[in-house]
Amino acid sequence: TFDGQIITFGINNEARVMARDISTTQSGSAFTLDIKGSGSASVRLNVHGLFNVYNALAAAAICFSLGMSIDEIKAALETYRAFPMRFEVTEKGGITIINDSYNANPSSVRESVYELRRLSAGRRCVAILGDMRELGEFADDEHRGTGEMITEAGVDVFIAVGEKMGLAAEAGMKARGEKTLTEIFMFPDANEARGKVSDILEKGDIVLIKGSRSMAMEKVMEGITD
């Protein structure tokens, strides 16, 4: 058995370290950090995504275990800046772009797609996804599962880039029903998608761009014209 100190953190379930009253801001997220027995503080994160709120809580729990005050924790969280191509949110030509193109795996793609839907606020949401590499024998099944997840999540437009993500597109087409009318497009690589993406996107869209590093999905952004 573990005899050390246990510090829990969470959002929906009661925990020692919690985030309450979470809201989306232009630069990221805002929430009230509540540490039982140590008070609370208003925090403004400079990174987007509910998953990053969880990451902030994990960091806060570690800092608290090391003896930092809640004011010191608040200051540290608000100082953090995201790395390039990791859920960067920008605007171009009236389109909101979530550039998460640094890397991808099944779980991170799922969380990014769910965050895309959460941030859409009624806007048409578009997922531009490239192959997830280094999945070995699980690659085909994981990509097919991703395609099914995208249609079930209610993404309006799915742009699949690469051979394996083509399997996701095919699975998405099969999974579409009367309530999931996702438009699906397929391209062999990022260069091909870059040349066609401006014909698909519309002003007001919110767009997620994500894929494994070797897919160079950031090239797709070059095709989104002002």
N, C-alpha and C positions, 0 to 999 in steps of 0.2 A: 504494500500500500504506500501511497504518497503522503508524506508527513509535512510537506512544505506548504507555503501559503498559496491559496487558490484565489485568483481574481478573475471573475467572469465579466464579459462585455457583451452588449447586444443592443438591439433596437426594439424588437417586438416583445421579447420576453424579459422579465425583470432580471437585472444583473447589477453587479457592483459599479460598473462603468457603462453609462448609457448615453445614447443620443436621442433627444426629444425635439419635437417641433421642427423637423427637417424641412427645408425649403430649397428650391433651386434659385441660384443667382446667376448673373451674367458671367461671372468668373468661376463659378463652381457650385458649392453648396454651403448653406448656413444651418446651424443647429445649436441646441443648448447641450453642452457637455455636462453631465450630472455624475458626480462621483460620490457615492454614499459615504457620509462621514467627513467629506472634504469640501462640500459645496458644489456650486455650478458656475458655468461661465458660457458666454455666447462665443461661438467659434465660426469663423468664415474661412472655409477651405478654398484654396485656389486651384482645385482640381474637381472635375465633374464626375458624376456617377455615384449611385448609392453604394456600390461595392467599395468605393474609396472612403465613404463614411465608415464602413466596417473596418477598413484598413486603419483609419484614424483612431478608431476606438481601441484596436489592438495595440497601436503605438502608445496611446494614452495609458492603457493598462500596464504596459511595460514601464513607462516613465513613472507612474504612480508607485509601482513596486520598488523602484529605485530611490524613492523618497522625494521626487519632484512635487512642487505645489501645483495646484490646479491652474494658477496664473502662469506659471512657467510652462506647463503643458499646452495651454492655449497659445502662448507666444510661439512655441515650437511648431505647432500644427499650422498656424497661419503663415509661417515663414516658408513652408514647403512649396516647391514649384514642381510641376510635372516634367518628365523628360520628353523630348520631341517625339512625335508620332505615337504617343501613348494617351489616347482619349483626349486629344487636343480639339477644342471646339472653336471653329472660325466661321466667318461669313464670306461668301463669294457670290456675286451676281444674284443676290436675293435668296441664296440657298445656304442653309446651315449645314456645315460639314463637321462630322466627328471623325477626325483622323486618328485611327487606332491601328495604323498599318505596320507598326514595328514588328509584331509577331502575332501568332494565333494558335490556339489549341481548342478542342471541343468545349471545354468549360468556359474559357475566356470569350469565345464566340457567343455562347449562349448568354452569358451575363451582359455582353455588349449589345446584343439584339434586344434583350429585355429592357436595357437602359435606353436604347433608341426609342422603343415604344413608350416608355415612361416620359421621355422628354418631348415626344411628338406633339402633345397637347392639341390633337385634332388635325395636325398637318399631315400631309402625305409622307410616309416614312419609307426610305429606300435603303436596302442593305446591299452593299457591293462587297462581295466576299471572294477572296482568293483561296487557293488550295492550302490546307493545313498539312505541313510536311512532318516527316519523322514519326508517323503513326504506325509504321510497319504493317503487320497483317491485319490491323484493325482499321486501316485507312478507309477502305470502301464502306464498311458499315458505319463508321463515324461520320463520313460525309453524307451518306444517305439519311442518317438520323438528324443531321443538321438541316437538311432540306425539309424534312417533316416538321422540325421545330419551328422553322421560319414561317411556314404557312400557318401553323397552329398559333403562333404568336401574333398573327394578324398584320405582318409586314405587307405593305401595299405593293412594293416592287422589289424583286430579288434579282440582282445582277450577278451571275456566277462567272468567275474568272478562273480558268485552268481546267485540266482534265478531270481531276478528282472532284472539284466543285461542280463539274458538269453532272456527276452522279447525284449530287445534292439537288441540282435543278430538276433532274428527272424524277427524283423521289418527291420533290415538292409538287410537281405537276400531278403525280399520282395521288398525293394527299389532299389536293384541293377539293373542296366541297362547295356547297351553296353558300356557306358562310365564310369561306376562305378563298377569295378570288384574287390571290396574289398574281401580279404580272411577273413573268419570269423570262429573263434573257440570258444567253450563254455566249461567252467569248473565250478563245483559246489562251489568251495572255493579257497582261496589263496594257501593252501597247495597243492591241486591238480594241480593248475596252475604252482606252483613252480617246480613240478616234470617234467613238460612237456615243459616249455617255451624254454629251450635250444634247443629243437628239431625244434622249429618254427623260432627262430631268426637267423639272418645271420650277419656276420661281415660287418660293414658299416651301419647297421640299426640305426635309431634314434627312441627311444622308450619312450612313455609317460606312467607312472604308476600312477593311480589315483583311489580313492574310498573313501567311508566314513570311519572314523577312526575305527569303529568296524569290518571292513572287513580286517584289518591288511594287506593291500596291499604291504607293504614294504617286506613281506615275499617272494614275487615274485622275488625280486632282488636277493635273495639267489640262485635262480635257473639259473641265468645268469652267466655262467661259464667263467673264464678267458681263 
